[in-house]
Amino acid sequence: MIRSRDGKKAITEEEFDEMFDNGEDIDEFLDYDSARLVEPDPDEVFATTLTRKVNLDLPVDMIEQIDVQARRCGQPRQSLLRTWVWERLREEQERDLRLGVPPTSEKGRK
């Protein structure tokens, strides 16, 4: 559970993630007194990646199972899903290479 700074309100990690993802105000749940600035490792900084928001409707039981896995991995739901999608895309690309299917690029397509 995540408590507000005044201790009067508590929400789950999933509710916090959803509020953040929806652009809602999460300020009351942030502890600025213990916040610290973390400088990025220059070797790990990549070019800015453009992103596009995707809405995906999933059954509640599937979301609950994803949340269990996310907690086990110590990641937010969105990060875990992004990792899973990326892993699957790499698997598909490797399969295509094994089968001799030429790589395709979707850049510029909408």
C-alpha positions as a printed Julia matrix, in Angstrom:
110×3 Matrix{Float64}:
  0.0     0.0     0.0
  1.08    3.53   -0.73
  0.01    6.15    1.79
 -0.48    9.83    1.16
  1.9    12.18    2.94
 -0.76   13.09    5.48
 -1.51    9.38    6.07
 -5.24    9.81    5.46
 -5.41    8.0     2.13
 -3.94    4.69    0.97
 -3.91    3.13   -2.49
 -2.42   -0.03   -3.97
  0.67   -0.01   -6.19
 -1.58   -0.88   -9.13
 -3.82    2.11   -8.42
 -0.75    4.35   -8.19
  0.57    2.99  -11.51
 -2.8     3.52  -13.16
 -3.04    7.08  -11.84
  0.46    7.8   -13.14
 -0.24    6.18  -16.52
 -3.44    8.23  -16.87
 -1.63   11.48  -16.09
 -3.51   12.01  -12.83
 -2.06   14.01   -9.94
  0.02   11.69   -7.73
  1.76   14.45   -5.79
  0.12   13.6    -2.46
  1.74   10.12   -2.59
  5.29   11.33   -3.25
  7.76   11.8    -0.42
  9.95   14.69   -1.5
 11.92   14.7     1.75
 13.53   11.35    0.93
 13.77   11.92   -2.82
 17.22   11.93   -4.35
 18.59   12.84   -7.75
 20.02    9.89   -9.64
 22.35   10.84  -12.46
 22.02    8.57  -15.49
 25.02    6.46  -16.45
 26.37    8.08  -19.64
 27.18    4.64  -21.07
 23.55    3.59  -20.68
 21.95    6.71  -22.14
 20.51    6.01  -25.56
 18.95    8.29  -28.15
 15.47    9.39  -27.19
 12.94    6.79  -28.23
  9.66    8.03  -29.59
  6.69    6.35  -28.0
  3.04    6.06  -28.84
  0.34    5.19  -26.34
 -1.56    1.96  -27.03
 -4.81    1.02  -25.34
 -5.27   -2.68  -24.77
 -8.34   -4.23  -23.19
 -7.54   -7.4   -21.25
 -9.66   -9.64  -19.04
 -9.39   -8.78  -15.35
 -7.98  -12.2   -14.44
 -5.2   -11.76  -17.02
 -4.32   -8.34  -15.6
 -4.23   -9.83  -12.1
 -1.83  -12.54  -13.27
  0.35   -9.94  -14.99
  0.41   -7.9   -11.77
  1.53  -10.96   -9.8
  4.41  -11.47  -12.24
  5.28   -7.76  -12.14
  5.49   -7.82   -8.33
  7.68  -10.95   -8.47
 10.03   -9.13  -10.85
  9.87   -5.86   -8.91
  8.67   -3.94  -11.95
  5.64   -1.85  -12.77
  3.07   -3.58  -14.97
  3.85   -1.39  -17.97
  7.58   -2.13  -17.82
  6.96   -5.86  -17.62
  4.56   -5.79  -20.57
  7.0    -3.71  -22.6
  9.75   -6.23  -21.85
  7.54   -9.17  -22.8
  6.49   -7.57  -26.08
 10.1    -6.72  -26.92
 11.24  -10.29  -26.13
  8.5   -11.73  -28.34
  9.4    -9.39  -31.21
 13.03  -10.53  -30.98
 11.91  -14.18  -31.0
  9.83  -13.55  -34.12
 12.76  -11.8   -35.82
 15.08  -14.7   -34.96
 12.51  -17.17  -36.3
 12.22  -15.2   -39.53
 16.01  -15.21  -39.9
 16.11  -18.99  -39.44
 13.39  -19.38  -42.08
 15.08  -16.96  -44.48
 12.24  -14.43  -44.35
 13.63  -11.0   -45.24
 13.39   -8.37  -42.49
 10.68   -5.77  -42.91
 10.54   -2.24  -41.63
  7.35   -0.57  -40.47
  8.95    2.87  -40.19
  6.86    5.49  -41.85
  3.72    3.33  -41.89
  0.71    4.24  -39.82
